[in-house]
Amino acid sequence: MEPVTLTTDRLLLRSVGPQDTDVVYSAAQDPEIQRWTTIPSPYLLEHARSFTEQLVPEGWANCSMFTFGVFLPEGDLVGMLGITMRSLGVGEVGFWATKEYRGNGYITEATVAVSRWAFTRLSIDRVEWRAEVGNKGSRAVAEHAGFTIEGTLRSAINNKGVRRDCWVASLLPSDLGLPSTAPYLPAQP
């Protein structure tokens, strides 16, 4: 699939490429991003180059991962957001926000926009979110975007060689007022 560009009231969401390597590298130097995400630490320029020149384009080309740079209209990088395909009809959202732009609702806005796109263009019926227990910022984004917290999974994330517990949540098309591509039969009490 060719990369797509999405817009919201405040944001431009587009694929990143070689022209974005330096800004991705700079943003990823933030210790909070390195602590809570699975990006390499220390994060080297070669990691950013591999991400923007290989990982992102290959993900779009083979429809395994749809990565968007989250930008303000004037061009400032606000964060990164991607949906990784996990199984038939299920994608997992992951994101980080640059230190300078946290707390403005930008990543929440981007999460809703990309989830809506995934539901309507990728035939996804469930977007999952996972974050290490304690990552309160990520959890706040998921909750503000309308995700339902489903619980804690033991030893479900491997971050830099250490197994960690994680929170898990989901967003369904109906949460955004959209139809599902497959019938959904919720559990009966």
Residue frames relative to the residue before (quaternion, step in Angstrom):
aa qw qx qy qz dx dy dz
M 1.0000 0.0000 0.0000 0.0000 0.00 0.00 0.00
E 0.4372 -0.6641 0.5391 0.2779 3.52 -1.09 0.73
P 0.5514 -0.6080 0.4419 0.3620 3.62 -0.99 0.69
V 0.2419 -0.7534 0.5952 0.1396 3.52 -1.15 0.68
T 0.2891 -0.7114 0.6104 0.1942 3.52 -1.33 0.36
L 0.1101 -0.7791 0.6161 0.0349 3.54 -0.94 0.95
T 0.1401 -0.7660 0.6174 0.1112 3.54 -1.22 0.48
T 0.1501 -0.7273 0.6590 0.1192 3.51 -1.30 0.51
D 0.7517 -0.3603 0.2656 0.4844 3.57 -1.23 -0.16
R 0.8219 0.2367 -0.0946 0.5094 3.60 1.02 -0.78
L 0.7752 0.3888 -0.1449 0.4764 3.58 1.22 -0.39
L 0.2306 -0.6898 0.6634 0.1760 3.47 -1.43 0.38
L 0.0990 -0.7885 0.6068 0.0175 3.58 -0.72 1.11
R 0.1714 0.7888 -0.5655 0.1692 3.56 -0.52 1.19
S 0.6167 -0.5208 0.4324 0.4019 3.51 -1.30 0.35
V 0.3313 -0.7157 0.5703 0.2296 3.55 -1.17 0.52
G 0.0941 -0.7894 0.6058 0.0328 3.53 -1.22 0.58
P 0.8117 -0.2822 0.1864 0.4763 3.58 -1.28 -0.24
Q 0.6240 0.5578 -0.3407 0.4283 3.60 1.08 -0.67
D 0.7031 0.4553 -0.2511 0.4851 3.60 1.26 -0.38
T 0.3795 0.7664 -0.4654 0.2279 3.59 1.26 -0.10
D 0.6996 0.4860 -0.2945 0.4332 3.60 0.75 -0.98
V 0.6840 0.4752 -0.3014 0.4643 3.61 0.91 -0.83
V 0.6140 0.5183 -0.3467 0.4839 3.62 1.08 -0.64
Y 0.6414 0.5264 -0.3167 0.4594 3.57 0.93 -0.92
S 0.6727 0.5082 -0.2951 0.4496 3.56 0.85 -0.97
A 0.6790 0.4924 -0.2956 0.4573 3.59 0.85 -0.95
A 0.6961 0.4978 -0.2719 0.4402 3.57 0.97 -0.88
Q 0.5009 0.6295 -0.4409 0.3981 3.60 1.23 0.10
D 0.4825 0.6736 -0.4254 0.3639 3.59 1.27 -0.29
P 0.4589 -0.7071 0.4619 0.2759 3.63 -0.66 1.04
E 0.6175 0.5515 -0.3517 0.4368 3.62 1.08 -0.61
I 0.6370 0.4992 -0.3306 0.4856 3.59 1.00 -0.74
Q 0.6770 0.4830 -0.2960 0.4698 3.58 0.89 -0.86
R 0.6443 0.5364 -0.3230 0.4391 3.60 1.03 -0.71
W 0.8145 0.3373 -0.1444 0.4494 3.57 0.71 -1.09
T 0.7093 0.3945 -0.2728 0.5166 3.61 1.17 -0.22
T 0.5449 -0.6296 0.4483 0.3250 3.54 -1.28 0.15
I 0.3478 0.7176 -0.5318 0.2850 3.61 1.14 0.41
P 0.6123 -0.5603 0.3911 0.3977 3.60 -1.11 0.50
S 0.0631 -0.7679 0.6366 0.0338 3.52 -1.22 0.61
P 0.4261 -0.2606 -0.8385 0.2178 1.54 -1.25 2.14
Y 0.4146 -0.6920 0.5407 0.2385 3.54 -1.20 0.64
L 0.1652 -0.8254 0.5389 0.0332 3.51 -0.45 1.30
L 0.6669 -0.4898 0.3720 0.4207 3.56 -1.26 0.35
E 0.6306 0.5375 -0.3405 0.4444 3.60 1.03 -0.71
H 0.6015 0.5353 -0.3628 0.4691 3.62 1.13 -0.53
A 0.6556 0.4986 -0.3093 0.4753 3.59 0.93 -0.88
R 0.6447 0.5237 -0.3197 0.4560 3.57 0.95 -0.85
S 0.6558 0.5048 -0.3035 0.4722 3.59 0.93 -0.89
F 0.6386 0.5331 -0.3137 0.4579 3.58 1.02 -0.84
T 0.7652 0.3982 -0.2179 0.4565 3.60 0.66 -1.09
E 0.7529 0.4068 -0.2160 0.4701 3.59 1.06 -0.70
Q 0.7918 0.2718 -0.1501 0.5260 3.61 1.13 -0.49
L 0.7334 0.4619 -0.2653 0.4224 3.57 0.49 -1.21
V 0.7005 0.4656 -0.2817 0.4617 3.59 0.77 -1.00
P 0.7067 0.4411 -0.3075 0.4599 3.67 0.67 -0.91
E 0.6468 0.5167 -0.3298 0.4538 3.61 0.99 -0.73
G 0.6211 0.5496 -0.3366 0.4458 3.59 1.04 -0.74
W 0.6589 0.4810 -0.2958 0.4970 3.56 0.99 -0.85
A 0.6738 0.5258 -0.3052 0.4200 3.60 0.85 -0.97
N 0.7895 0.2879 -0.1723 0.5139 3.62 0.90 -0.81
C 0.4517 -0.7357 0.4103 0.2940 3.59 1.32 0.31
S 0.4405 0.6934 -0.4612 0.3353 3.58 1.05 0.75
M 0.7927 0.0302 0.0175 0.6085 3.58 1.17 -0.62
F 0.1460 -0.7901 0.5944 0.0349 3.54 -0.81 1.09
T 0.0347 -0.8425 0.5349 -0.0542 3.54 -0.10 1.36
F 0.1040 -0.7851 0.6104 0.0142 3.52 -0.98 1.00
G 0.3048 -0.6581 0.6485 0.2311 3.51 -1.14 0.71
V 0.2656 -0.7501 0.5877 0.1464 3.56 -0.97 0.88
F 0.0099 0.8312 -0.5490 0.0874 3.55 -0.42 1.28
L 0.4400 -0.6053 0.5814 0.3194 3.52 -1.29 0.45
P 0.6601 -0.5288 0.3371 0.4136 3.63 -1.10 0.49
E 0.6813 0.4811 -0.3000 0.4630 3.62 1.06 -0.64
G 0.6712 -0.5600 0.2713 0.4029 3.59 1.30 0.10
D 0.5034 0.6553 -0.4389 0.3530 3.63 1.18 -0.17
L 0.4119 -0.6925 0.5378 0.2481 3.57 -1.01 0.88
V 0.2126 -0.7839 0.5782 0.0781 3.55 -0.79 1.11
G 0.7622 -0.2678 0.1943 0.5564 3.58 1.11 -0.67
M 0.3995 -0.6605 0.5695 0.2825 3.50 -1.38 -0.25
L 0.0051 -0.7840 0.6204 -0.0224 3.53 -1.14 0.71
G 0.0542 0.8053 -0.5887 0.0438 3.56 -0.95 0.84
I 0.2257 -0.7115 0.6410 0.1788 3.50 -1.32 0.41
T 0.1494 -0.7792 0.6073 0.0411 3.52 -0.74 1.17
M 0.4130 -0.7031 0.5206 0.2531 3.57 -0.85 0.96
R 0.1779 -0.8118 0.5527 0.0623 3.58 -0.75 1.08
S 0.7576 -0.1410 0.1104 0.6277 3.60 1.08 -0.75
L 0.7419 -0.3900 0.2758 0.4705 3.57 -1.29 0.06
G 0.8566 0.0916 -0.0986 0.4981 3.55 -0.65 1.13
V 0.6966 0.4278 -0.2660 0.5109 3.61 1.27 0.08
G 0.0229 -0.7747 0.6318 -0.0090 3.54 -0.90 1.03
E 0.2718 -0.7467 0.5829 0.1697 3.55 -1.20 0.55
V 0.2840 -0.7635 0.5593 0.1538 3.55 -0.77 1.04
G 0.0084 0.7601 -0.6496 0.0083 3.52 -1.14 0.76
F 0.0423 0.8138 -0.5752 0.0707 3.57 -1.02 0.71
W 0.0282 -0.7412 0.6631 0.1004 3.47 -1.42 0.17
A 0.2760 -0.7505 0.5815 0.1499 3.54 -1.23 0.54
T 0.4904 -0.6331 0.5043 0.3231 3.54 -1.09 0.70
K 0.6470 -0.5692 0.3577 0.3598 3.52 -1.09 0.83
E 0.6839 0.5281 -0.2870 0.4136 3.58 0.90 -0.95
Y 0.7859 0.3467 -0.1606 0.4862 3.59 1.10 -0.61
R 0.3889 0.7119 -0.4982 0.3061 3.60 1.19 0.30
G 0.7884 0.3590 -0.2532 0.4307 3.53 -1.22 0.59
N 0.6140 0.5590 -0.3507 0.4331 3.60 1.24 0.18
G 0.5356 -0.6518 0.3888 0.3702 3.59 1.27 0.02
Y 0.3952 0.7467 -0.4662 0.2624 3.58 1.24 0.10
I 0.7001 0.4561 -0.2903 0.4665 3.60 0.83 -0.90
T 0.5832 0.5449 -0.3683 0.4768 3.60 1.11 -0.56
E 0.6568 0.5122 -0.2961 0.4676 3.57 0.89 -0.96
A 0.6713 0.4855 -0.2925 0.4775 3.58 0.94 -0.87
T 0.6317 0.5403 -0.3333 0.4449 3.60 0.99 -0.80
V 0.6569 0.4920 -0.3112 0.4792 3.59 0.93 -0.83
A 0.6726 0.5078 -0.3050 0.4437 3.59 0.87 -0.93
V 0.6950 0.4555 -0.2821 0.4794 3.60 0.86 -0.91
S 0.6220 0.5210 -0.3482 0.4694 3.62 1.02 -0.67
R 0.6323 0.5206 -0.3281 0.4706 3.60 0.95 -0.85
W 0.6434 0.5126 -0.3104 0.4764 3.59 0.97 -0.88
A 0.6647 0.5068 -0.3067 0.4552 3.61 0.90 -0.91
F 0.6597 0.5054 -0.3134 0.4595 3.59 0.97 -0.80
T 0.7661 0.3934 -0.2055 0.4649 3.58 0.92 -0.85
R 0.7834 0.3394 -0.1742 0.4907 3.62 1.10 -0.55
L 0.7581 0.3727 -0.2020 0.4956 3.60 1.15 -0.49
S 0.4042 -0.7245 0.4623 0.3129 3.59 1.27 -0.03
I 0.3267 0.7099 -0.5379 0.3162 3.55 0.99 0.86
D 0.1896 -0.7941 0.5702 0.0909 3.58 -1.01 0.85
R 0.7744 0.1557 -0.1087 0.6035 3.58 1.29 -0.01
V 0.0949 -0.7427 0.6603 0.0584 3.54 -0.94 0.97
E 0.1757 -0.7868 0.5863 0.0797 3.54 -0.76 1.07
W 0.1410 -0.7359 0.6549 0.0980 3.51 -1.28 0.55
R 0.0004 -0.7712 0.6364 -0.0147 3.54 -1.04 0.85
A 0.0939 0.7707 -0.6277 0.0566 3.53 -1.11 0.71
E 0.6007 -0.5645 0.4261 0.3726 3.51 -1.15 0.66
V 0.5506 -0.5942 0.4686 0.3524 3.55 -1.02 0.84
G 0.7263 0.3786 -0.3133 0.4806 3.56 -0.82 1.05
N 0.6017 0.5438 -0.3666 0.4560 3.60 1.21 -0.34
K 0.1306 -0.8611 0.4901 0.0364 3.52 0.43 1.31
G 0.6153 0.5530 -0.3529 0.4370 3.60 1.06 -0.64
S 0.6638 0.4902 -0.2988 0.4793 3.56 0.93 -0.89
R 0.6460 0.5162 -0.3242 0.4595 3.57 0.96 -0.82
A 0.6329 0.5280 -0.3395 0.4531 3.61 0.97 -0.77
V 0.6213 0.5256 -0.3430 0.4691 3.60 1.00 -0.79
A 0.6729 0.5005 -0.3065 0.4502 3.59 0.80 -0.99
E 0.6795 0.4864 -0.3004 0.4598 3.59 0.84 -0.90
H 0.6716 0.4868 -0.3020 0.4698 3.61 0.94 -0.83
A 0.6573 0.4944 -0.3063 0.4792 3.60 1.16 -0.53
G 0.6135 -0.6010 0.3304 0.3914 3.61 1.26 -0.03
F 0.4090 0.7086 -0.4809 0.3152 3.58 1.24 0.20
T 0.3314 -0.7027 0.5944 0.2073 3.55 -1.22 0.64
I 0.3573 -0.7212 0.5531 0.2151 3.56 -0.72 1.09
E 0.1933 -0.8233 0.5298 0.0641 3.56 -0.69 1.13
G 0.7617 -0.3551 0.2107 0.4993 3.59 1.14 -0.30
T 0.5128 -0.5959 0.5177 0.3374 3.49 -1.37 -0.37
L 0.1945 -0.7616 0.6098 0.1012 3.55 -0.94 0.96
R 0.3707 -0.7379 0.5215 0.2147 3.56 -0.78 1.02
S 0.8715 0.0257 -0.0304 0.4887 3.54 -1.07 0.85
A 0.3887 0.7771 -0.4204 0.2614 3.59 1.10 0.68
I 0.7217 0.3222 -0.2312 0.5673 3.59 1.25 -0.14
N 0.1711 -0.7355 0.6444 0.1209 3.53 -1.08 0.80
N 0.0203 0.8000 -0.5960 0.0669 3.56 -0.41 1.25
K 0.8436 -0.1394 0.0312 0.5176 3.52 -0.49 1.33
G 0.7585 -0.4253 0.1935 0.4543 3.53 0.95 1.00
V 0.6657 0.4496 -0.3037 0.5124 3.59 1.26 0.10
R 0.3706 -0.7112 0.5554 0.2201 3.58 -0.85 1.03
R 0.0215 -0.8109 0.5832 -0.0420 3.55 -0.88 0.98
D 0.4994 -0.6146 0.5112 0.3340 3.55 -1.21 0.53
C 0.0816 -0.8070 0.5825 0.0529 3.56 -1.13 0.57
W 0.4479 -0.6124 0.5751 0.3061 3.46 -1.36 0.41
V 0.0984 -0.7726 0.6227 0.0752 3.57 -1.18 0.56
A 0.0090 0.7776 -0.6274 0.0414 3.53 -1.10 0.82
S 0.1935 -0.7827 0.5789 0.1215 3.54 -1.26 0.29
L 0.1735 -0.7155 0.6662 0.1190 3.46 -1.40 0.47
L 0.1575 -0.7853 0.5954 0.0634 3.56 -0.85 1.01
P 0.6538 -0.5064 0.3599 0.4320 3.61 -1.12 0.42
S 0.6425 0.5416 -0.3318 0.4287 3.60 0.95 -0.82
D 0.5810 0.5825 -0.3752 0.4272 3.61 1.16 -0.49
L 0.7324 0.3458 -0.2062 0.5491 3.57 1.25 -0.47
G 0.5708 -0.6245 0.3638 0.3896 3.58 1.27 0.33
L 0.5376 0.6155 -0.3972 0.4176 3.58 1.21 0.52
P 0.4950 -0.6407 0.4839 0.3322 3.59 -1.16 0.48
S 0.4454 -0.6489 0.5424 0.2937 3.57 -1.26 0.47
T 0.4920 -0.6396 0.4923 0.3263 3.57 -1.20 0.41
A 0.7503 0.2350 -0.1539 0.5984 3.59 1.25 -0.37
P 0.5708 -0.5818 0.4285 0.3900 3.61 -1.08 0.56
Y 0.1923 -0.7610 0.6122 0.0958 3.53 -1.17 0.71
L 0.0829 -0.7817 0.6180 0.0135 3.54 -0.81 1.07
P 0.2489 -0.7947 0.5327 0.1508 3.62 -0.17 1.23
A 0.6273 -0.5288 0.4120 0.3964 3.57 -1.24 0.47
Q 0.3556 -0.7193 0.5605 0.2050 3.54 -1.09 0.77
P 0.5176 -0.6572 0.4451 0.3195 3.62 -0.96 0.82
